[in-house]
Amino acid sequence: MQLSSETKIKSVAQPAQRRRKYAKLLTILLFLAPAAVIYIYFVIFPVVQSIYYSLYKWNGLGPITNFIGLDNYTKALGDKTFTTALSHNLLIAVLSIFIQLPLSLMLALLVARHMPGRSIFRMIFFLPYVLSDVTTGVIWSFVYKPEGGLINSAISSLNLGEPQAWLGNTDLALFAVFVVMCWKYFGFHLILYVAGLQQIPADLEEAAKIDGASTLQVLRHITIPLLGSTIRISIFLSILGSLQYFDLIWVMTNGGPVGASETMATYMIKNGFQRFQLGYGSAVGVILFSLCFIFSIAYQRVVLRRDLAGSGALT
């Protein structure tokens, strides 16, 4: 039976459509391949390698032969120093959420629209973030010096009390370092909030004020709700950064005194590289990675679900 002309057209068009589809897929793969190779080599492979090392008792020098299973994880979770370091990370996260981020938001509300010279103030507030953590740590180590430091000199000059060993006091060290973290990073969150505020139509706030709403009512019922997605992202970045924090603490206190400012990252470096316990250090690194990964997935699924729904990131 002879095929109809329509059937012949379809039989010719289908292979052509498949070829175009395969060509498009090949083009996508070629563009993705370099980034995928770099990501696999520098991210996925080190994670897998760390998991492998964590199952062995290894000093990083000899062959990897002493398999101990999950003993490194048991040791870490049972170590009081590690759990204290974890509590310090959590404390930094809580302080960031309740002190650093509100401070950034308040300043953003001041410099976003109506304050004279707001562009200059934005630049000044953002400048500390441009400095590297190492540079910041060195500068503030001089500020906190027990003798001749800026803070203690000011205290003595104004008769505000006795000078303190800010970085040498077990009760003050972590909070002193947090002040530096707040000083350095609040400008980053301020810029995030300013960008979010600029996306809110000024007409909405003006209409609310015309209807009789006070400034606080406008802030509570219009500005903050419309800024919600930016605030949620800011909290997300702040908590992740708090869980992983290392540089500034390492430069200023090295985790001391007596572990008073120890974090999971400083604990990992000390045990992995300074004490040549690469297997144990790898286990601590895997625990740190797991905490960040689980938090990231849970936060995106629960808190950022509405914000990411439109982008298709959760599908």
C-alpha positions, 0 to 999 in steps of 0.5 A: 500500500502506497504511503500518503503524502502526509505520512511521507512528510512526517517520516522525513521530518522526524529524523531531522527533528531528532538531529536538531534535538541531538545537536542542541543537546550536544551544544549544551553538553559542550558548554557545560563540560568545562565547568562540570570538570572543574566542579567535579575535580575541585568540589566533588572529588575532594569531598569523596576523598575526605570521606575516604580518608576519614575512615582511616587512622592516617598521619598524612605521610605514610600509606593509608592502611589502618582502616578504623571505620567510623571511629574518627566520627565517634571520637569527634562527637565524643570530644568536649572540645569539638562540641564546644567548638560547635556551640561557638559556631552556633553562638556566632550564628545566633549573634549574627541573626539578632545583632548583625543583621538588624543593625545592617537593616536599620542602617540600610533603611537610613541610607537607602533613599532619603538620607543626604550623602547616602552614596558616600555612607554606603561606600563607607559602610561597605569598605570593611568588607573589601578588606581581607580577613587576614588584614582585618584580623591584624588591624583589630589585633592592634586595636585589642592590644592590652597595652597601647591598644586603641580600646584600652587607651580610650578606656584609660583616658576616659576613666571608664574602667580597667583595661582588659585583655580582650583576646586573652580573656576566656569570657571575652575572646569570642565576643571580641572576635564577633565584634570584628566579624560584625564590623567587617560583614554588616556592610555586605548585608547592608548592600543586600538590604539596600538592593532589596529596598530599591525594588520596593515601589516608593508609591506604595509607602507614600500611598500608605502614609496618605491613608494615615499610616505612621512610619512604623506602620509602613515599615511593619506592614509594607517595607519589611514584608516586601523585603522578606525574600532579601532578609531570608537570603541574608539569614541563610548566608549568615548562618552558613558563614557562621558554621564555616568561619575560620580566617579571622579567628585563626589570625586573631586568637588561633582558637584560644585562649584555652579553646574559648574561641575555637570553631569547627574549622580551627579545630579541624585545622589543628587536628588535621595539619598541626597534629598530623591526624589527617584521618581525624581531621577529614572526619571533622571536615565531613561533619562540618560539610554535612551540617552545612549541606543538611542546613542548606537543603532544609532551609531552601525546602522550608524557608526559601521554598516560596522564593525559589518556586518561580525559578524552578529550583525546587522542581 
